[in-house]
Amino acid sequence: MKPLCIAHRGKHDKYFENTLNAFKEAGKGEFFGIETDIHLTKDNYWVVHHDPDFLSNGQKYVIQDMTKDEVIKLHLDNEQDDKEAYIPLFEDYLKICKESGKRPIIEFKPKNPKGKYLKKLAKYIDEYMGLENVTFIAFYPWPLIKLRNKYHKRVHLQLLLEEGHYKMLYKWAKFFKMDIDIEDRLLTQDLVDIFHKKNLKVNVWTVDDEKMLRKLEDMGVDYITTNVFQQKD
């Protein structure tokens, strides 16, 4: 079985990553899901952007130091000269995923957000499209553990692994019944087999090379996060 393809920060060959147009373009494609990154503003709204800060008209701004209304009104500097590049609200990203039939893959950027903000987010998602229809991911286990303890099997979780302490972290993933989302060059066949024996799945990021894609297919991975590939029969 070929791995399911997840659009990394939307489809951003024409539009700036993690913007509404990038998500809409991914929604038109043959992707299983659309991945994004979320941060909390000073007034505790979730907004969509990869980094904790951004440039607008050459000036640097920090998301957690700004209100939601301050963040979303500023145009993002970008190399693509995308005139419609603004930081979206999380709700607008989720709406595009639902309307296009793509699974939201939601990465928490704060290391350890308070439980009340996770609960508020989960409640909104549950009422809008069902909590079981999204995937939460993070490099730090704390928000994922809080969600597991609160919502148990209702939440689908993936722990992101990169070079460093990943051998320790994948043990956490097994203990808390999380899939892993691992950097491509770190994955081994043994690791795939270990997680599959536990009925857990393996996602690999970020896969843009044809040779690597074929290797991962042969290893039996379940998902790939990619800037390039789309689903093929």
DOKOLPA-676074 format. One line per field, with one value per residue: residue in one letter; residue number from 1; chain; x, y, z of N, C-alpha, C, O in turn. Coordinates in Angstrom, 3 decimals. Layout:
rest: A ...
nr: NUM ...
kette: A ...
n_X: X ...
n_Y: Y ...
n_Z: Z ...
ca_X: X ...
ca_Y: Y ...
ca_Z: Z ...
c_X: X ...
c_Y: Y ...
c_Z: Z ...
o_X: X ...
o_Y: Y ...
o_Z: Z ...
END
This chain:
rest: M K P L C I A H R G K H D K Y F E N T L N A F K E A G K G E F F G I E T D I H L T K D N Y W V V H H D P D F L S N G Q K Y V I Q D M T K D E V I K L H L D N E Q D D K E A Y I P L F E D Y L K I C K E S G K R P I I E F K P K N P K G K Y L K K L A K Y I D E Y M G L E N V T F I A F Y P W P L I K L R N K Y H K R V H L Q L L L E E G H Y K M L Y K W A K F F K M D I D I E D R L L T Q D L V D I F H K K N L K V N V W T V D D E K M L R K L E D M G V D Y I T T N V F Q Q K D
nr: 1 2 3 4 5 6 7 8 9 10 11 12 13 14 15 16 17 18 19 20 21 22 23 24 25 26 27 28 29 30 31 32 33 34 35 36 37 38 39 40 41 42 43 44 45 46 47 48 49 50 51 52 53 54 55 56 57 58 59 60 61 62 63 64 65 66 67 68 69 70 71 72 73 74 75 76 77 78 79 80 81 82 83 84 85 86 87 88 89 90 91 92 93 94 95 96 97 98 99 100 101 102 103 104 105 106 107 108 109 110 111 112 113 114 115 116 117 118 119 120 121 122 123 124 125 126 127 128 129 130 131 132 133 134 135 136 137 138 139 140 141 142 143 144 145 146 147 148 149 150 151 152 153 154 155 156 157 158 159 160 161 162 163 164 165 166 167 168 169 170 171 172 173 174 175 176 177 178 179 180 181 182 183 184 185 186 187 188 189 190 191 192 193 194 195 196 197 198 199 200 201 202 203 204 205 206 207 208 209 210 211 212 213 214 215 216 217 218 219 220 221 222 223 224 225 226 227 228 229 230 231 232 233
kette: A A A A A A A A A A A A A A A A A A A A A A A A A A A A A A A A A A A A A A A A A A A A A A A A A A A A A A A A A A A A A A A A A A A A A A A A A A A A A A A A A A A A A A A A A A A A A A A A A A A A A A A A A A A A A A A A A A A A A A A A A A A A A A A A A A A A A A A A A A A A A A A A A A A A A A A A A A A A A A A A A A A A A A A A A A A A A A A A A A A A A A A A A A A A A A A A A A A A A A A A A A A A A A A A A A A A A A A A A A A A A A A A A A A A A A A A A
n_X: 0.843 0.553 1.947 -0.115 -0.477 0.450 -0.067 2.437 2.303 0.263 -0.280 2.222 3.468 2.711 1.626 2.277 3.495 1.369 -0.817 -4.137 -4.674 -2.734 -3.663 -6.149 -5.351 -4.109 -6.364 -7.628 -6.146 -4.899 -4.575 -4.288 -4.302 -3.880 -1.218 -0.404 0.809 0.447 0.068 -0.284 -1.812 -1.330 -3.783 -4.764 -5.734 -5.734 -3.577 -2.293 0.895 4.320 6.741 7.600 7.663 7.413 7.959 6.922 6.703 9.418 9.781 10.136 7.909 6.488 4.472 3.242 3.276 1.350 -2.032 -4.763 -6.155 -4.238 -2.250 -3.392 -3.851 -1.566 0.471 2.428 5.860 7.365 9.107 7.833 6.325 3.653 0.706 -1.468 -0.751 -1.279 -1.400 -3.445 -6.484 -6.957 -9.476 -10.247 -8.479 -9.283 -11.865 -11.417 -10.149 -12.257 -14.255 -12.977 -12.565 -10.217 -7.910 -7.202 -3.966 -2.421 -0.002 1.320 3.045 3.805 5.642 4.503 1.545 -1.095 -3.518 -6.175 -6.342 -5.824 -8.034 -10.127 -9.581 -9.852 -12.560 -13.789 -13.020 -14.227 -16.951 -17.214 -16.253 -15.748 -13.716 -12.296 -11.572 -9.293 -5.696 -3.257 -0.038 3.344 6.619 7.320 6.348 4.421 1.901 0.556 0.401 -1.252 -3.626 -4.097 -4.530 -6.841 -8.742 -8.421 -8.795 -10.028 -8.545 -6.202 -2.810 0.484 3.872 6.471 9.680 13.096 16.645 18.605 17.239 15.600 15.400 14.773 12.380 10.692 10.030 8.372 6.292 5.354 4.466 2.380 0.660 0.967 1.279 4.301 6.054 8.470 11.745 12.976 15.578 16.206 14.690 14.271 13.881 13.425 12.294 9.870 8.661 8.491 6.595 4.367 3.783 2.748 0.354 0.458 1.124 3.291 4.534 6.384 8.649 10.448 9.252 10.517 11.929 12.219 13.555 13.813 11.116 10.309 11.856 10.736 8.142 8.647 9.428 7.077 5.772 3.150 2.229 3.320 4.726 4.820 6.149 5.773 4.751 1.665 -1.344 -1.423 -2.865
n_Y: -1.198 2.198 5.102 7.586 10.916 14.030 17.439 19.692 22.392 23.379 23.775 25.279 26.291 28.373 30.214 31.790 29.790 28.197 29.905 31.097 30.801 28.920 26.720 26.369 25.670 23.225 21.894 21.439 19.472 16.029 15.138 13.501 14.824 18.113 19.812 21.997 24.736 25.952 28.788 30.567 33.706 36.851 37.381 34.869 33.408 30.943 30.967 30.663 29.864 29.218 29.948 31.495 34.179 36.880 38.699 41.866 44.264 44.568 44.720 43.063 40.953 39.462 36.758 35.887 38.170 39.813 40.807 38.885 40.361 42.253 40.633 39.379 41.389 42.250 42.263 39.578 39.556 38.097 35.852 35.100 37.151 37.294 38.831 38.418 37.315 36.611 36.021 33.401 32.856 30.044 28.860 29.432 27.985 25.395 25.306 25.277 22.790 21.065 21.635 20.843 18.200 17.225 15.879 17.592 18.277 19.088 21.018 21.706 24.514 25.961 24.894 23.855 24.381 25.730 23.635 24.548 26.024 24.149 22.530 24.251 24.581 21.906 21.486 23.277 22.169 19.661 20.268 21.399 19.622 17.142 15.544 13.249 13.378 14.758 15.228 15.607 16.963 17.254 18.438 18.462 16.492 17.280 18.808 16.841 14.676 15.784 16.012 13.305 12.275 13.643 13.159 10.583 7.730 9.116 11.022 11.455 11.139 12.253 12.017 14.134 13.454 14.160 14.468 13.834 13.456 11.395 8.612 8.187 9.592 8.165 6.045 7.204 7.789 5.210 4.415 6.220 5.667 6.899 7.684 7.937 10.675 11.078 12.295 11.838 10.696 9.402 7.185 3.671 0.261 -1.453 0.259 0.980 -1.548 -2.066 -0.136 -0.766 -3.305 -2.581 -1.624 0.998 3.899 5.190 8.226 10.203 12.887 15.536 14.670 14.944 13.867 11.644 9.148 8.672 8.551 6.142 4.321 4.566 3.725 1.004 0.297 0.392 2.596 4.660 7.268 10.207 13.406 16.133 18.471 18.149 15.671 14.082 12.148 8.979 6.373
n_Z: 0.000 -0.857 0.768 2.376 1.277 2.655 2.570 3.012 4.997 3.419 -0.163 -1.682 -4.000 -5.624 -3.859 -0.656 2.034 4.490 4.302 3.479 0.723 -0.007 1.427 0.207 -2.379 -1.851 -1.041 -3.443 -4.553 -4.773 -2.061 1.125 3.570 5.108 6.362 9.075 11.180 14.492 16.662 19.791 20.374 22.146 23.339 23.467 21.210 18.678 15.960 12.592 11.621 10.759 12.162 15.383 15.054 12.635 9.536 8.487 6.114 6.420 9.150 12.262 14.028 16.947 17.574 20.017 21.501 20.551 19.848 18.497 16.494 15.814 14.699 12.392 10.570 9.328 6.487 5.192 4.646 1.813 -0.399 -2.678 -3.547 -2.894 -2.729 -1.152 1.233 4.410 7.956 8.885 10.809 12.954 12.711 10.094 8.525 9.333 8.335 5.546 5.295 6.070 4.143 1.817 2.212 3.354 5.723 8.693 9.804 12.569 13.925 17.039 18.051 20.425 23.301 25.653 26.031 28.067 29.634 29.500 27.165 25.239 25.655 24.957 22.243 21.354 21.935 20.169 17.674 17.899 17.949 15.456 13.438 14.474 16.762 16.287 13.665 13.071 13.217 15.699 16.115 17.363 18.320 20.947 23.695 25.563 25.050 23.594 25.355 27.312 25.837 25.273 27.855 28.539 26.493 25.694 23.645 21.646 20.352 17.721 17.616 16.827 17.416 16.714 15.427 15.411 14.718 17.571 20.613 19.768 20.047 22.707 22.785 21.041 22.598 24.459 22.732 22.112 24.660 25.243 23.211 20.652 17.192 15.194 13.717 11.702 10.850 7.568 7.061 9.399 9.744 10.138 9.009 11.136 13.038 11.809 11.822 14.587 15.439 13.878 14.865 17.276 16.507 15.706 13.673 11.043 10.062 7.758 7.381 5.681 2.647 -0.401 -2.419 -5.105 -5.084 -2.342 -1.667 -2.956 -1.524 1.026 0.517 0.022 2.576 3.894 5.097 6.500 6.046 4.260 4.641 2.533 0.114 -2.520 -3.707 -4.716 -4.151 -5.709 -7.688
ca_X: 0.000 1.332 1.637 -1.007 0.305 -0.004 0.485 3.239 1.958 -0.534 0.440 2.729 4.317 2.300 1.279 3.135 3.105 0.520 -1.800 -5.415 -4.585 -1.967 -4.559 -7.167 -4.706 -3.970 -7.706 -7.986 -5.261 -5.165 -3.899 -5.066 -4.436 -3.168 -0.502 -0.166 1.440 -0.373 0.609 -1.231 -1.580 -1.345 -5.139 -5.073 -6.361 -4.837 -3.376 -1.530 2.169 5.349 7.680 6.977 7.687 7.264 8.340 5.943 7.329 10.777 9.805 9.896 6.845 6.413 3.043 2.719 3.242 0.364 -3.400 -5.216 -6.480 -2.980 -1.508 -3.991 -3.980 -0.264 0.905 3.669 6.919 7.621 9.885 6.955 5.573 2.233 0.049 -2.544 -0.138 -1.574 -1.533 -4.867 -7.016 -7.064 -10.814 -10.333 -7.772 -10.111 -12.995 -10.947 -9.956 -13.550 -14.952 -12.262 -12.473 -8.842 -7.727 -6.305 -2.797 -2.244 1.211 1.464 4.360 4.185 6.155 3.648 0.409 -1.953 -4.586 -7.445 -6.323 -5.975 -9.425 -10.952 -9.341 -10.457 -14.021 -14.185 -12.855 -15.217 -18.263 -17.215 -16.084 -15.483 -12.343 -11.651 -11.289 -8.070 -4.478 -2.421 1.371 4.209 7.967 7.364 5.239 3.513 0.510 -0.048 0.080 -2.440 -4.786 -4.344 -5.101 -8.174 -9.696 -8.147 -8.673 -10.721 -7.597 -5.129 -1.618 1.769 5.019 7.497 11.010 14.234 17.916 18.798 16.739 14.446 15.300 14.035 11.027 9.788 9.534 7.212 5.216 4.787 3.778 1.143 -0.104 1.055 2.060 5.471 6.215 9.922 12.581 13.168 16.892 16.341 13.804 14.794 12.851 13.116 11.393 8.559 8.120 8.160 5.353 3.278 3.431 1.968 -0.820 0.688 1.517 4.523 4.560 7.760 8.753 9.561 9.689 10.406 12.842 11.586 14.258 13.431 9.716 10.253 12.431 9.756 7.060 9.106 9.481 5.711 5.290 1.715 2.018 4.463 4.459 5.569 5.884 5.833 3.980 0.252 -1.786 -1.562 -3.402
ca_Y: 0.000 3.431 6.013 8.711 12.156 15.183 18.683 20.374 23.827 23.661 23.668 26.658 26.609 29.696 31.088 31.647 28.666 28.420 30.959 30.544 30.370 27.677 25.655 26.143 24.932 21.842 21.331 21.031 18.386 14.658 14.913 12.952 15.833 19.384 20.088 23.394 25.017 26.936 29.528 31.362 35.147 37.399 37.249 33.439 32.854 30.140 31.438 29.727 30.333 28.258 30.476 32.301 35.577 37.083 40.004 42.619 45.504 44.601 44.801 41.782 40.909 38.207 36.449 35.798 39.519 40.582 40.292 38.245 41.378 42.857 39.673 39.004 42.522 42.599 41.469 38.858 39.633 36.759 35.851 34.828 38.372 36.961 40.021 38.001 36.520 37.055 34.928 33.076 32.277 28.589 28.482 29.535 26.784 24.218 25.366 24.835 21.338 20.389 21.807 20.133 16.787 16.867 15.750 18.583 17.788 20.334 20.987 22.682 25.125 26.176 23.671 23.299 25.280 25.389 22.708 25.207 26.464 22.923 22.098 25.153 24.220 20.598 21.650 23.910 21.184 18.598 20.782 21.783 18.514 15.891 15.482 12.062 13.621 15.549 14.675 16.577 16.593 18.204 17.981 18.305 15.581 17.742 19.041 15.585 13.895 16.399 15.629 11.875 12.071 14.247 12.638 9.152 7.203 9.976 11.882 10.830 11.901 11.870 12.708 14.455 13.031 14.610 14.042 14.278 12.512 10.712 7.229 8.264 10.084 7.197 5.211 7.944 7.605 3.872 4.347 7.000 5.230 7.903 7.426 8.798 11.492 11.080 12.814 10.716 10.062 8.690 6.022 2.352 -0.762 -1.948 1.196 0.774 -2.828 -1.921 0.620 -1.524 -4.388 -1.943 -1.046 2.421 4.196 5.945 9.308 10.635 14.251 16.037 13.792 15.611 13.185 10.451 7.945 8.467 8.121 4.717 3.587 4.574 2.837 -0.364 0.069 0.252 3.704 4.914 8.625 11.095 14.837 16.473 19.691 17.820 14.538 13.935 10.767 8.278 5.019
ca_Z: 0.000 -0.911 1.875 2.141 1.156 3.427 2.020 4.029 5.089 2.223 -1.442 -1.721 -5.144 -6.123 -2.735 0.506 2.885 5.662 4.068 3.032 -0.677 -0.031 1.896 -0.826 -3.465 -1.382 -1.024 -4.807 -4.973 -4.343 -0.787 2.231 4.617 4.989 7.606 9.411 12.469 15.197 17.802 20.574 20.473 23.509 23.863 23.524 20.016 17.850 14.590 11.764 11.074 11.136 13.152 16.435 14.645 11.193 9.026 7.713 5.671 6.945 10.609 12.922 15.022 17.696 17.648 21.383 22.079 19.812 19.855 17.256 15.489 15.371 13.887 11.108 9.650 8.761 5.332 5.407 3.643 1.270 -1.634 -3.823 -3.863 -2.730 -2.179 -0.257 2.294 5.769 8.917 9.056 12.025 12.892 12.257 8.636 8.035 9.584 7.397 4.232 5.380 6.101 2.871 0.758 2.550 3.725 7.166 9.293 10.546 13.312 14.749 18.117 18.152 21.828 23.905 26.707 26.250 29.197 29.315 29.192 25.771 24.459 25.814 24.156 20.846 21.101 21.950 18.909 16.604 18.081 17.552 14.049 12.499 15.164 17.232 15.725 12.253 12.925 13.811 16.393 16.114 18.068 18.647 22.395 24.001 26.621 24.631 23.143 26.553 27.922 25.031 25.485 29.189 28.595 25.500 25.536 22.289 20.671 19.648 16.954 17.949 16.243 18.007 15.725 15.838 14.624 15.289 18.949 21.611 19.194 20.535 23.959 22.543 20.445 23.694 24.962 21.762 22.317 25.957 25.197 22.031 19.602 15.988 15.080 12.510 11.838 9.766 6.638 7.132 10.661 9.792 9.824 8.879 12.477 13.706 11.185 12.300 16.010 15.603 13.280 15.798 18.336 15.835 15.548 12.296 10.826 9.086 7.501 6.883 4.636 1.571 -1.702 -3.334 -5.683 -4.615 -0.946 -1.666 -3.301 -0.403 2.112 0.085 0.246 4.016 4.382 5.927 6.341 5.550 4.057 4.555 1.328 -0.641 -3.943 -4.214 -4.435 -4.137 -6.984 -7.543
c_X: 0.882 0.963 0.700 -0.208 -0.355 0.702 1.144 2.996 1.101 0.279 0.913 3.732 3.977 2.068 2.193 2.589 2.238 -0.399 -3.063 -5.352 -3.781 -2.824 -5.629 -6.593 -4.515 -5.324 -8.179 -7.221 -5.664 -4.368 -4.846 -5.333 -3.644 -2.549 -0.351 0.452 0.622 0.343 -0.532 -0.816 -1.622 -2.715 -5.690 -6.004 -5.305 -4.788 -2.354 -0.270 3.242 6.219 6.949 6.951 7.550 7.715 7.183 6.537 8.706 10.893 9.432 8.827 6.829 4.942 2.519 2.646 2.155 -1.020 -3.716 -5.473 -5.235 -2.234 -2.094 -4.073 -2.681 0.103 2.262 4.664 7.199 8.296 9.024 6.170 4.071 1.552 -1.051 -2.021 -0.360 -1.649 -3.013 -5.213 -7.099 -8.417 -10.932 -9.599 -8.665 -11.294 -12.587 -10.739 -11.297 -14.232 -14.278 -12.113 -11.070 -8.714 -6.803 -5.195 -2.225 -1.028 1.195 2.894 4.742 4.602 5.168 2.472 -0.472 -3.120 -5.882 -7.492 -6.402 -7.428 -10.365 -10.815 -10.026 -11.982 -14.509 -14.114 -13.951 -16.598 -18.330 -17.121 -15.788 -14.016 -11.578 -11.216 -10.072 -6.906 -3.688 -0.987 2.165 5.587 8.126 6.157 4.149 2.099 -0.190 -0.441 -1.156 -3.707 -5.112 -5.024 -6.524 -9.164 -9.448 -8.071 -9.342 -9.752 -6.533 -3.899 -0.406 2.866 6.090 8.879 12.054 15.507 18.118 18.332 15.607 14.301 14.591 12.580 10.134 9.313 8.328 6.022 4.553 3.962 2.426 0.310 -0.181 1.743 3.341 5.471 7.698 10.623 13.038 14.491 17.105 15.579 14.551 13.629 12.453 12.126 9.978 7.904 7.699 6.808 4.171 2.853 2.593 0.660 -0.759 1.279 2.735 4.301 6.014 7.744 10.210 10.079 9.437 11.272 12.229 12.237 13.885 11.984 9.610 10.808 11.416 8.539 7.427 9.164 8.103 5.223 3.844 1.409 3.369 3.944 5.386 5.195 5.594 4.774 2.503 -0.134 -1.896 -2.099 -2.282
c_Y: 1.253 4.345 7.131 10.005 13.306 16.430 19.498 21.878 24.264 23.393 25.065 26.883 27.987 30.699 30.811 30.555 29.118 29.631 30.336 30.063 29.077 26.499 25.341 25.359 23.464 21.146 20.858 19.789 17.042 14.335 14.258 14.026 17.082 19.694 21.582 23.502 26.090 27.504 30.224 32.832 35.591 37.276 35.828 32.941 32.044 30.697 30.543 30.394 29.366 28.762 31.265 33.788 35.666 38.482 40.607 43.986 45.691 44.649 43.448 41.924 39.522 37.913 36.474 37.159 40.385 39.983 39.657 39.281 42.076 41.934 39.557 40.163 42.846 41.664 40.839 39.135 38.224 36.869 35.618 36.056 38.104 38.118 39.679 37.163 37.179 35.831 34.632 32.740 30.767 28.152 28.503 28.375 25.554 24.162 24.869 23.322 20.605 20.455 21.039 18.639 16.313 16.807 16.858 17.894 19.007 20.235 22.101 23.199 25.498 24.858 23.030 24.244 24.796 24.515 23.386 25.682 25.268 22.445 22.954 24.837 22.905 20.689 22.257 22.904 20.130 19.046 21.049 20.590 17.164 15.732 14.316 12.255 14.510 14.783 15.811 16.070 17.651 17.583 17.758 17.479 16.159 18.051 17.763 14.711 14.455 16.008 14.149 11.631 12.600 13.511 11.171 8.749 8.077 10.816 11.044 11.709 11.351 12.699 12.890 14.110 13.552 14.190 14.653 13.185 11.651 9.268 7.174 8.648 9.035 6.179 5.881 7.734 6.244 3.821 5.054 6.722 6.327 7.304 8.254 9.501 11.844 11.654 11.654 9.979 9.263 7.371 4.744 1.378 -1.323 -1.049 1.098 -0.481 -2.748 -1.231 -0.110 -2.690 -3.871 -1.352 0.476 2.663 5.105 6.969 9.750 12.035 14.543 15.418 14.465 14.951 11.864 9.166 7.639 7.989 6.625 3.849 3.471 3.718 1.389 -0.702 -0.037 1.373 4.037 6.272 9.234 12.527 15.403 17.848 19.394 16.814 14.624 12.461 10.204 6.874 3.990
c_Z: 0.000 0.255 1.445 2.213 1.898 2.905 3.131 3.988 3.901 0.966 -1.807 -2.840 -5.718 -4.996 -1.556 1.428 4.055 5.515 3.481 1.591 -0.813 0.435 0.849 -2.001 -3.078 -1.366 -2.380 -5.254 -4.400 -3.085 0.211 3.278 4.306 6.348 7.812 10.792 13.172 16.423 18.531 20.573 21.933 24.151 23.688 22.421 19.269 16.437 13.906 11.216 11.534 12.276 14.238 16.115 13.129 10.826 8.239 7.409 6.306 8.453 11.207 14.001 15.669 17.995 19.077 22.086 21.455 19.994 18.506 16.168 14.961 14.413 12.481 10.114 8.908 7.613 5.614 4.287 3.125 -0.091 -2.866 -4.276 -3.858 -2.010 -1.181 0.898 3.656 6.675 9.129 10.509 11.866 12.328 10.736 7.961 8.168 8.622 6.014 4.221 5.314 4.748 1.739 1.042 2.887 5.251 7.674 10.091 11.265 14.229 15.781 18.132 19.581 22.473 24.867 26.987 27.395 28.744 28.914 27.745 24.827 24.499 24.967 22.674 20.499 21.063 20.648 17.762 16.688 17.623 16.060 13.108 13.153 15.497 16.613 14.274 12.012 13.543 14.446 16.407 16.875 18.255 20.152 22.823 24.886 26.130 24.193 24.331 27.242 27.162 25.211 26.822 29.298 27.701 25.132 24.065 21.227 19.854 18.950 17.090 17.218 16.901 16.942 16.262 14.863 15.334 16.669 19.892 21.059 19.697 21.879 23.697 21.903 21.489 24.369 24.033 21.943 23.599 25.906 23.943 20.977 18.377 16.059 13.721 12.463 10.615 8.884 6.843 8.416 10.690 9.405 9.676 10.245 13.193 13.120 11.745 13.767 16.179 14.982 14.174 16.958 17.796 15.793 14.161 12.242 9.713 8.928 6.897 6.515 3.350 0.219 -2.775 -3.796 -5.168 -3.166 -0.844 -1.939 -2.169 0.736 1.781 0.365 1.742 4.637 5.270 5.563 5.718 5.174 4.046 3.491 0.796 -2.107 -4.381 -3.840 -4.565 -5.536 -6.726 -7.732
o_X: 1.839 -0.190 0.720 0.632 -1.561 1.929 0.481 3.430 1.211 1.384 0.120 4.730 4.851 2.291 2.803 1.377 2.347 -0.716 -3.052 -5.920 -4.109 -2.717 -5.971 -7.262 -4.739 -5.419 -9.033 -7.605 -6.631 -3.588 -6.061 -6.439 -2.845 -3.251 -0.192 0.607 0.153 1.101 -1.604 0.356 -1.914 -2.818 -6.898 -6.929 -4.132 -5.822 -1.647 -0.344 3.100 6.407 5.801 6.302 7.569 7.841 6.549 6.836 9.103 12.003 8.527 8.831 7.124 4.252 1.450 2.027 2.042 -1.159 -3.018 -5.046 -5.181 -1.654 -1.362 -4.337 -2.693 0.054 3.141 4.342 7.263 8.094 9.450 5.440 3.325 1.793 -1.517 -2.770 0.287 -1.930 -3.765 -4.348 -7.291 -8.496 -11.641 -10.055 -8.790 -11.672 -13.331 -11.105 -11.438 -14.733 -14.949 -11.594 -10.758 -9.337 -5.716 -5.459 -1.609 -1.024 1.073 3.843 5.913 3.987 5.016 2.406 -0.574 -3.629 -6.618 -8.570 -6.980 -7.975 -11.287 -11.801 -10.700 -12.620 -15.513 -15.048 -14.534 -17.325 -19.399 -17.821 -15.600 -13.164 -10.362 -10.556 -9.841 -7.098 -3.471 -0.740 1.726 5.720 8.962 5.046 3.058 1.148 -1.395 -1.497 -2.011 -4.735 -6.284 -5.986 -7.328 -10.301 -10.194 -7.339 -9.227 -10.104 -6.030 -3.929 -0.281 2.794 6.557 9.212 11.918 15.458 17.837 18.942 14.739 13.184 13.880 11.664 8.935 8.295 7.388 4.895 3.326 2.876 1.441 -0.634 -1.258 2.675 3.456 4.958 8.134 10.148 13.441 14.516 18.081 15.805 15.354 12.527 11.284 11.223 8.998 6.725 6.666 5.972 3.070 1.668 1.820 -0.060 -1.785 1.856 3.147 3.935 6.789 6.937 11.113 11.240 8.300 11.335 11.775 11.539 13.666 11.668 8.897 10.285 11.260 7.974 6.611 8.972 7.961 4.355 3.379 0.451 4.413 2.872 6.596 4.079 5.211 4.001 2.139 0.654 -2.400 -1.827 -2.529
o_Y: 1.348 4.368 7.567 10.177 13.527 16.463 19.937 22.559 25.399 22.853 25.925 27.580 28.682 31.897 29.746 30.412 30.243 30.299 29.187 29.020 28.230 25.401 24.178 24.488 22.569 19.951 19.977 19.133 16.927 13.383 14.444 14.131 17.115 19.824 22.342 22.503 27.032 26.820 30.445 33.165 34.800 37.089 35.602 32.166 32.415 30.879 29.770 31.356 28.749 28.052 31.665 34.569 34.652 39.351 39.932 44.766 46.796 44.620 42.771 42.877 38.524 38.733 37.030 37.283 41.565 38.790 39.874 39.092 42.449 42.394 39.630 39.939 43.633 40.441 41.473 38.964 37.272 37.830 35.911 36.006 38.614 38.354 40.550 36.380 38.169 34.727 35.525 32.391 30.269 27.192 27.680 27.851 24.766 23.088 24.121 22.647 19.630 19.445 20.626 17.897 15.133 17.590 17.039 17.043 19.866 19.464 23.280 22.419 25.365 23.821 21.808 24.843 23.596 24.643 22.864 25.739 25.363 22.008 22.437 24.823 22.800 20.034 21.819 22.802 19.749 18.286 20.936 20.539 16.162 15.782 14.385 11.382 14.963 13.824 16.850 14.894 18.792 16.362 16.964 17.738 15.594 17.584 17.614 14.079 13.699 15.710 13.781 10.867 12.066 13.266 10.593 9.381 7.798 11.277 10.064 12.885 10.143 13.927 11.921 14.431 13.405 13.623 15.829 12.119 11.220 8.756 6.209 8.098 9.002 5.520 5.209 7.528 6.142 3.242 4.558 7.454 6.644 6.511 9.162 8.986 12.797 11.513 10.607 8.749 8.520 6.538 4.736 1.638 -1.630 -1.531 1.131 -0.468 -3.300 -1.679 -0.064 -3.021 -4.619 -0.666 1.154 1.763 5.700 6.628 9.673 12.337 13.858 15.623 14.547 15.428 11.063 8.203 6.482 7.123 5.916 2.769 2.407 3.065 0.630 -1.855 -0.499 1.154 3.734 6.414 8.839 12.817 15.182 18.327 20.292 17.070 15.163 11.638 10.865 6.268 2.787
o_Z: 0.768 0.687 0.293 3.096 1.784 2.812 4.071 3.058 3.437 1.026 -2.192 -2.656 -6.236 -5.169 -1.460 1.585 4.543 6.499 3.040 1.267 -1.644 -0.110 0.634 -2.557 -3.893 -1.645 -2.470 -6.222 -3.648 -3.052 0.142 3.807 3.371 7.351 6.856 11.495 12.534 17.111 17.968 20.746 22.831 25.363 23.750 22.663 19.235 15.794 14.553 10.452 12.590 13.264 14.041 16.812 12.431 11.689 7.428 8.313 6.673 8.985 10.719 14.782 15.011 18.602 19.326 23.143 21.787 20.264 17.515 15.029 13.789 13.429 11.493 8.933 7.962 7.747 6.198 3.111 3.902 -0.832 -3.983 -5.266 -4.694 -0.826 -0.447 1.482 3.999 6.208 9.517 11.313 10.757 11.561 10.157 6.945 7.231 8.153 5.380 3.259 4.576 4.255 0.793 0.208 2.728 5.969 7.127 10.940 10.632 15.189 15.447 18.216 19.936 22.222 24.892 28.060 27.652 27.630 28.077 27.153 23.744 23.486 24.336 21.938 19.475 20.239 20.085 16.967 15.673 16.984 15.461 12.097 12.462 14.609 16.436 13.710 10.891 14.289 13.822 16.677 17.016 18.339 20.582 22.361 24.960 26.758 24.396 24.316 27.703 27.769 25.292 26.906 30.062 28.104 24.341 23.303 20.034 18.768 19.499 16.727 17.015 16.937 16.342 17.403 13.649 16.426 16.897 19.971 21.819 19.765 22.161 24.308 22.182 21.281 24.792 24.483 21.928 23.615 26.454 23.647 20.474 18.509 16.882 12.728 13.109 9.488 9.392 6.801 8.519 11.568 8.472 10.159 10.480 13.876 13.864 12.100 14.148 16.963 15.530 14.227 17.556 18.521 15.837 13.551 13.237 8.588 9.882 6.017 6.995 2.996 -0.246 -3.908 -2.979 -4.851 -2.808 -0.028 -1.229 -1.894 1.334 2.658 0.888 2.126 5.769 6.115 4.464 4.958 5.691 3.515 3.536 0.996 -2.857 -5.305 -2.795 -5.031 -6.444 -5.690 -7.649
END
